[in-house]
């Protein structure tokens, strides 16, 4: 179990539920647009949000953005310590900052001191695409005080064929951690992201054995909603199945809402989160007498904002339909011109095809009300 810390009001690590994060895709300097996008993500269930801070104008905007939202705000900063100090002044709940990028101990110390005073964690983000040169960590490797394993890991620095991308990612992460630990700062989260699944998974596995800090999982630059969700589900799912990971972000070249939906679907598939609806849907085939695909997609859209842990089945023929529909909290087995609505394993009613969607959602509403009353 990792060490617990708080990002705003959200507990991360320890025995806390795995949180779902996203990142705004607006210009952070546009306060209204950024706050509006964050509120939409809040409604979709996003629990922690990150915004890019490319310059001082963006850093200054964070204070007003923070006032307009409810979920914790993470400032994503690279290289410039002044931006980190301004973000802290504005009330952000976490910094995404690699202290090694600042390259000045006194400036890093300023940031660490201000973050510690405010109880603001720092998330170290090791990305495969922006690793420092091997020699860049050579003089300070081994700083992490948690395990001597970093020294063992670093023996191959500079040796051809003896030092892999995974080795370099983990050594970089330990170096960055060590910089903060040396300043007596331990409100640390860490991520080790690559596009390649094998590299990402192995880097996280190794880091999980070396340090006690919470791990933020992600596959970086995963791709579009379709391909990126699959890539992320495989990589993140493998780690989560092994008990590794405390927060996740599905990085997609798409609306950030899709990142949140995909994140929760990954957690629900692994039964790590019970919030929200689970849809069981028939893929449809030549036996179907109704447009099951259309019906399933309509139901899926209507269930997106459901917070209750309800299982809904949309089935389209007599082979698997009744069985799957009965197993769900609410289910529909659609046939020629009519459909049977099941509720908690029992037939609730038979409705004509034209009323299928409204009847199904009516039963969903009744079950949700019962769950709320319970």
C-alpha positions in Angstrom: 0.0 0.0 0.0 1.3 3.4 -0.9 1.6 6.4 1.3 -1.6 8.5 1.4 -1.7 12.2 0.7 -4.4 14.7 -0.2 -4.8 16.6 -3.5 -7.3 19.2 -2.3 -10.1 17.2 -0.8 -9.3 14.1 -2.7 -7.3 11.4 -0.9 -4.8 9.7 -3.1 -2.9 6.5 -2.2 -3.2 4.3 0.9 -6.7 2.8 1.0 -8.3 5.5 -1.1 -10.3 4.7 -4.2 -8.4 5.1 -7.5 -9.2 8.6 -8.7 -9.9 9.6 -12.3 -8.1 12.6 -13.7 -8.1 14.6 -16.9 -6.5 17.7 -18.3 -8.0 20.8 -19.8 -7.5 21.5 -23.5 -8.4 25.1 -23.4 -6.0 28.1 -23.3 -5.5 28.4 -19.5 -5.3 32.2 -19.9 -9.0 32.1 -21.0 -10.5 31.8 -17.5 -14.1 31.5 -18.6 -13.5 28.8 -21.2 -11.2 26.8 -18.9 -13.6 27.0 -15.9 -16.5 26.0 -18.2 -14.6 22.9 -19.4 -13.7 21.9 -15.9 -17.3 22.2 -14.7 -18.4 19.9 -17.6 -15.7 17.4 -16.5 -16.9 17.7 -12.9 -20.4 16.7 -14.1 -19.0 13.7 -15.9 -17.3 12.5 -12.7 -13.7 13.8 -13.1 -12.1 14.0 -9.7 -8.9 15.9 -10.3 -8.1 18.3 -13.1 -4.8 19.5 -14.5 -4.2 22.7 -16.6 -1.1 23.7 -18.5 0.9 26.7 -17.3 3.1 27.9 -20.2 3.6 31.4 -19.0 2.9 33.9 -16.2 -0.4 35.0 -17.6 -1.6 31.4 -17.3 -0.2 31.1 -13.8 -2.1 34.3 -12.8 -5.3 32.9 -14.3 -5.2 29.8 -12.0 -6.4 31.7 -8.9 -9.7 32.8 -10.6 -10.2 29.4 -12.2 -9.8 27.8 -8.8 -12.6 30.0 -7.4 -15.0 28.8 -10.1 -14.6 25.0 -9.8 -15.1 22.4 -7.2 -12.6 19.7 -7.9 -8.8 19.9 -7.1 -6.7 21.8 -9.6 -3.2 20.7 -10.6 -0.8 23.2 -12.2 1.3 21.6 -15.0 4.6 23.4 -15.0 8.0 22.9 -16.7 11.3 24.6 -16.1 10.2 27.9 -14.5 10.0 28.1 -10.7 8.3 31.5 -10.8 5.3 29.9 -12.4 5.1 27.3 -9.6 5.3 30.0 -6.9 2.5 32.0 -8.6 0.4 28.9 -9.0 0.8 28.1 -5.3 -0.2 31.7 -4.5 -3.3 31.2 -6.6 -4.4 28.3 -4.5 -3.7 25.3 -6.7 -4.0 21.9 -5.0 -1.0 20.1 -6.6 2.0 20.9 -8.8 3.1 18.7 -11.7 6.7 19.7 -11.7 10.1 17.9 -12.3 12.5 19.6 -9.9 15.4 18.4 -12.1 14.2 20.7 -14.9 14.7 23.8 -12.8 18.5 23.0 -12.3 18.9 25.3 -9.3 18.7 23.9 -5.8 17.8 27.3 -4.2 14.9 27.8 -6.6 13.6 24.2 -6.1 13.9 24.8 -2.3 11.7 27.9 -2.6 9.0 25.9 -4.4 9.3 22.9 -2.0 9.1 25.1 1.0 6.0 27.0 -0.2 4.3 23.7 -1.3 5.0 22.2 2.1 3.6 25.2 4.0 0.4 24.8 2.0 0.3 21.0 2.1 0.4 20.9 -1.7 1.8 17.7 -3.2 4.2 17.7 -6.2 3.7 15.1 -8.9 6.9 14.2 -10.6 6.2 13.2 -14.2 8.7 11.0 -16.0 7.9 10.9 -19.7 9.8 8.7 -22.2 9.8 11.5 -24.7 11.5 14.0 -22.5 14.0 12.1 -20.5 17.3 13.9 -19.5 20.5 12.6 -21.0 22.0 9.7 -19.2 24.9 11.8 -18.0 22.4 14.4 -16.7 21.5 12.2 -13.8 24.9 10.6 -13.3 26.2 12.9 -10.6 23.1 12.8 -8.4 21.8 9.3 -8.9 21.2 7.4 -5.7 19.7 10.2 -3.8 16.5 8.4 -2.9 16.7 7.2 0.6 14.1 4.5 0.4 16.1 1.7 -1.3 19.6 1.0 -2.2 18.2 -0.5 -5.4 18.7 2.8 -7.3 22.5 2.3 -7.0 22.1 -1.2 -8.4 19.9 0.1 -11.1 22.3 2.8 -12.1 25.4 0.6 -12.5 24.9 0.3 -16.2 24.7 4.0 -16.9 26.4 4.6 -20.1 27.1 0.9 -20.8 25.9 0.0 -24.3 23.3 -2.7 -24.2 23.3 -2.8 -20.4 20.9 0.1 -19.7 17.4 0.0 -21.0 14.7 2.7 -21.5 13.0 1.3 -18.4 16.2 1.6 -16.4 16.6 5.2 -17.5 12.9 6.1 -16.7 13.2 4.6 -13.2 16.6 6.1 -12.5 15.3 9.5 -13.6 12.3 9.2 -11.4 14.4 8.2 -8.4 16.7 11.1 -9.1 13.8 13.6 -9.2 12.4 12.1 -6.0 15.8 12.3 -4.3 16.0 16.0 -5.0 12.8 16.6 -3.1 13.6 14.2 -0.3 16.9 15.9 0.2 14.9 19.1 0.9 12.8 17.2 3.4 9.7 17.2 1.1 7.8 14.0 0.8 4.3 15.0 -0.5 5.2 13.2 -3.7 3.3 11.5 -6.4 5.0 10.0 -9.5 4.2 8.9 -13.0 6.4 7.1 -15.5 4.6 7.3 -18.9 5.5 6.0 -22.3 3.5 5.3 -25.5 4.9 1.7 -25.5 2.8 -0.5 -23.1 5.6 -2.8 -22.2 8.0 0.0 -21.2 5.3 1.8 -19.2 4.1 -1.3 -17.3 7.7 -2.5 -16.5 8.7 1.0 -15.3 5.7 1.3 -12.9 6.3 -2.3 -11.6 9.9 -1.4 -10.8 9.1 1.9 -9.2 6.3 0.4 -7.1 9.0 -1.9 -5.5 11.3 1.0 -4.8 9.4 3.8 -3.2 6.2 4.3 -1.1 4.7 7.2 -3.0 1.4 7.2 -4.8 1.6 6.3 -8.5 -0.3 8.2 -11.2 -0.9 5.9 -14.1 -1.1 6.8 -17.8 0.0 5.8 -21.3 1.3 9.0 -22.8 0.1 10.2 -26.2 -2.2 7.2 -26.4 -4.0 8.3 -29.5 -7.6 9.0 -30.6 -10.6 8.0 -28.5 -10.9 4.6 -30.2 -7.3 3.4 -30.3 -6.1 5.4 -27.3 -8.8 4.0 -25.1 -7.8 0.4 -26.0 -4.1 1.1 -25.5 -4.8 2.7 -22.2 -7.1 -0.1 -21.1 -4.5 -2.7 -21.7 -1.6 -0.8 -20.1 -3.4 0.6 -17.1 -5.6 -2.5 -16.7 -2.5 -4.7 -16.4 -1.1 -2.5 -13.7 -4.3 -2.0 -11.8 -5.0 -5.8 -11.9 -1.7 -6.2 -10.1 -2.7 -3.7 -7.5 -0.4 -0.9 -8.8 -1.7 2.6 -9.2 -3.5 5.2 -7.2 -4.8 7.7 -9.9 -5.3 7.4 -13.6 -5.5 9.5 -16.7 -6.5 8.2 -20.1 -4.6 10.6 -22.5 -6.7 11.0 -25.7 -6.6 13.2 -28.7 -10.2 14.0 -28.2 -12.6 15.8 -25.9 -11.4 15.4 -22.3 -14.9 14.0 -21.4 -13.9 10.9 -23.4 -10.9 10.6 -21.1 -13.1 10.6 -18.0 -15.6 8.1 -19.5 -12.8 5.7 -20.5 -11.1 6.0 -17.1 -14.2 5.0 -15.3 -15.0 2.2 -17.7 -11.5 0.8 -17.0 -12.1 0.9 -13.3 -15.6 -0.5 -13.5 -14.4 -3.4 -15.7 -11.9 -4.3 -13.0 -14.6 -3.8 -10.3 -12.4 -1.2 -8.7 -15.1 1.4 -8.7 -18.8 0.8 -8.2 -20.1 4.3 -9.0 -22.0 4.7 -12.3 -23.9 2.4 -14.6 -22.6 -0.7 -16.2 -24.1 -1.4 -19.6 -24.3 -5.0 -20.9 -25.1 -4.8 -24.6 -25.7 -7.4 -27.3 -23.4 -6.8 -30.3 -26.3 -7.7 -32.6 -26.4 -10.2 -35.4 -28.8 -11.5 -38.1 -31.2 -12.9 -35.4 -32.0 -9.4 -34.1 -35.4 -8.0 -35.1 -34.7 -4.5 -33.8 -31.9 -2.0 -34.1 -30.1 -3.2 -31.0 -27.0 -1.1 -31.8 -29.0 2.1 -32.0 -30.9 1.3 -28.8 -27.7 0.4 -26.9 -26.0 3.6 -27.9 -29.1 5.7 -26.9 -29.2 3.9 -23.5 -25.4 4.4 -23.1 -25.8 8.1 -23.7 -28.6 8.4 -21.2 -26.6 6.5 -18.6 -23.5 8.6 -18.8 -24.4 10.8 -15.9 -25.9 8.1 -13.7 -24.0 7.9 -10.4 -25.8 4.7 -9.1 -24.0 1.4 -9.4 -26.7 0.0 -11.6 -26.3 -2.8 -14.2 -28.4 -2.4 -17.4 -28.7 -5.0 -20.1 -29.8 -4.3 -23.7 -30.3 -7.6 -25.6 -31.7 -8.3 -29.0 -32.7 -11.9 -29.4 -34.0 -15.0 -27.7 -30.7 -16.8 -27.5 -28.8 -14.9 -24.8 -31.2 -12.0 -24.3 -33.5 -13.2 -21.6 -30.7 -14.7 -19.5 -28.5 -11.6 -19.6 -31.5 -9.3 -19.1 -32.6 -11.2 -16.1 -29.1 -11.0 -14.6 -29.0 -7.2 -14.7 -30.7 -4.8 -12.3 -32.8 -3.7 -15.3 -32.8 -5.4 -18.7 -34.5 -5.5 -22.0 -34.9 -8.4 -24.4 -36.1 -7.0 -27.6 -37.9 -9.0 -30.3 -40.1 -8.5 -33.3 -42.3 -5.5 -32.6 -42.1 -5.8 -28.8 -39.7 -6.2 -25.9 -39.7 -7.7 -22.4 -38.4 -5.4 -19.6 -36.8 -7.3 -16.7 -36.3 -5.8 -13.3 -34.2 -7.6 -10.7 -34.6 -10.9 -12.6 -38.3 -10.7 -13.0 -40.5 -9.7 -15.9 -41.7 -6.2 -15.2 -43.7 -5.6 -18.4 -44.0 -6.2 -22.1 -44.0 -3.1 -24.3 -44.3 -2.3 -28.0 -41.1 -1.5 -29.9 -41.9 2.2 -30.0 -41.9 2.4 -26.2 -38.8 0.3 -25.5 -36.4 3.1 -24.7 -38.8 5.1 -22.5 -39.9 2.0 -20.7 -36.4 0.8 -20.0 -35.3 4.2 -18.7 -38.4 4.4 -16.6 -37.4 1.2 -14.9 -33.9 2.4 -14.5 -35.2 5.4 -12.7 -37.3 3.3 -10.3 -34.3 1.1 -9.4 -32.1 4.2 -8.9 -34.8 5.6 -6.5 -34.8 2.4 -4.6 -31.0 2.4 -4.3 -31.1 6.0 -3.0 -33.8 5.1 -0.5 -31.8 2.1 0.7 
